[in-house]
Amino acid sequence: MAEMDTSSAPSHPLIESDHIEGTAVYAVDGKRIGTIKRLVIEKISGHVVYAVTTFGGFLGLGSETHTIPWELLHYEPTLGGYKTNITEEQLRKAPEFSRGDESLLSGHERKQLVDFYGGYPL
């Protein structure tokens, strides 16, 4: 039986949602590109469907809000944040849903995200 490498494993496999909000999002190269604003969870299954994230700006001014499928964010213990393969260029081209602070997407908007990010179910 192979030994599991626990050197980079989180100290606990669970996390409370308020500890995720405000957590940094990093690009593949390790550059900080944004922050998780909130998670959207499917009521029945309890699974996180997507994260509403903010990118760019300074101290919240001029930042853009983007919705990213949860499957595209991966916790990286060495960074203390979530890493993604999404590029800055992809974010600029991503569908935007402008409703003030509302983060619940309609079925049509979820389909747009699925199509844009390559078929991840939302």
N, C-alpha and C positions, 0 to 999 in steps of 0.2 A: 504494500500500500504506500503510495507517494505521500510525503509530508506536505502539508499546506503551508505556503509562505504567508505568515501573519505579520511580517514586518510593515506592510503598508495597509493592512486591513484595519477598518475602523474599530474602535474599542467596543462598540456595540452596534448590532446590525439595524437597529431602529433609530428613527429621529423624529422629533416633533416638528410639525409644520412651521411653527414660529421660528425654529432654528434654521429653516431653509430659506425663508424670506430674508432677503438682504445678502444672501450668499453670492459670492463672485462666480462669474462664468468666464472661462478661459478658452482661447483658441487653441488649436493643436500645437502651436509653437510656444504655448505657455503664457502668452500675452493676455492680460485681463481685458475683456471686451464688454462686460456688462454685469448685471446683477439680477437675481431672481426677485421679482416683485410679489408674485403669489402663485400658488398651485391651484389647478382646477381638477377636482376629483369626481369621478363618476359615482353617483349616489349608491347605486345597487351593489356594484362590485367592490367599491372602495379603492379602485385603482386610480393613480394619478394619470390624467389624460394629457395635459399639457401644462407648460409653465409660461406665465406672462412675465416677460423680462424687459429690462430697460437697457439700452445701449447708447453709448456716446454721451455728449454733453458734459457739463461740469457742475457738480453739486445739484444734480437734478434739472438744471436749466439746459434746454436744447436737446434733451435726451429723447430717443425714440422708443416706443413700446412695441415689442414684437411677441407673438405667440409661437412657441416652439414645442413640437411634440416631445413629451417626456423621454421617449426612447432615444432621442438625439442628445441627451445630456447624461454624462457618466461621471459619478463622483470620483475625484482624484485626491486621495488622502494627502499626498505630498504637497498639493496646492491648497488644500482645505476648501476646495470649491468644485464646481462642475465644469468638465471639459466637454467641448463639442467640436465636431468636424465642420460645422457651419462656418462659412467664411463671411467676412465683412461684406463682400460683394453680394453674396446670396441674401444676406439680411436686407441690403438696400433694395433688392428686387422682390423680396418676400411680400405676400399680400398683407396689407395693413387694414386693421379694423378699427375705425375711429368712432368711439362712443364715449368719450370722456374716460371715466374710470371703470367702465363695464368690461368684464373679462369673459362673460359667457357667450360663446360663439353659437350661431345658428347652425343647423345642419348643412346649409349651403357653404357657410364660411369654413366649417370643419373640412368639407370636401375640398375646398380650395387649398387648405393647408396640406391635406393628404396628397393631392396632386402635385403641389409644389415641392414638398420634401420627399417625394418618392414612395408613396404608398403606405406610410405608417398609419395604422388605424387610429382614429380619434373618436 
